[in-house]
């Protein structure tokens, strides 16, 4: 069955490797033969009448929502806010006049998100659930559903659902932006880009020994680790850090690169890994300076950089893809480093302590 890990030692590794296939599958599912992006007409009309999008999710799905926030604002020019569902439920923001809600949930069963959806329905607002599980509770309770088509995700640490969620958000943002005549959406060549992304992911998962070596040399013996970035790279830093802490039990933070000097830099000790994610031309040199500031305090710095911004001393170089799709590549090294660190520490990679795959309590 699809949920079989076959010859893989762990589901997580299989699910990391599934990602190029998932990207190609999404390019097939949501584009027609003419290469046009296609989503449900009624959903599109509802999205067009919204004056603000509220993305509600937990954990990794929330981190995909943070990327979505940027995709919807840049491609569709619609104000978008990503929220942690457990916060939204009891400390909700003042809503706009015509809100539309997007629930991101791999399992479709997360209680914190359901709590919000129940309230959204009670108020008569419309919503979309993006999920990996057909007929899941959140998909049944929302006005619309879109599927991730990522195949079963069994490992507690989410990998392919995250990249699939971002790809689906990009699909919706492009459809919405095209419907409202946004130049950015028309110029965004998403279908061929998803092909480039698939190739770029493949190039990374083909270098497993390399990430295993990084895990062994720079992570296994560490107490703390930091991922830093700006903008969309900061959003990925949060997810990279969650991946590490979940399965390696190393204390890890994703930090907005410019915020380091306002506090977190105090935690840097000799050898502390600080990984800089650098994919945005506008902020690349700023993040590089922030990395250097930690190196001056003894950190071990590493960089994850897109080819066009790479310099001779960079560590992990990624294929160039559209600036808005870089999270689909930058997260891969972090997933693999976390996997190998957990493995080398002898931990239960697929079932880390204290965590459940879907959290059905508030
Ligand atoms: C991801 O690695 C976590 N295990 C967790 O944060 C998860 O993303 C969260 O519980 C949300 O789950 P969902 O996507 O099924 O709603």
Boltz pocket constraint, residues with backbone or C-beta under 6 A from the ligand:
constraints:
  - pocket:
      binder: B
      contacts: [[A, 58], [A, 59], [A, 60], [A, 61], [A, 104], [A, 105], [A, 106], [A, 107], [A, 108], [A, 109], [A, 110], [A, 113], [A, 156], [A, 157], [A, 158], [A, 159], [A, 246], [A, 355], [A, 356], [A, 357], [A, 358], [A, 359]]
      max_distance: 6.0
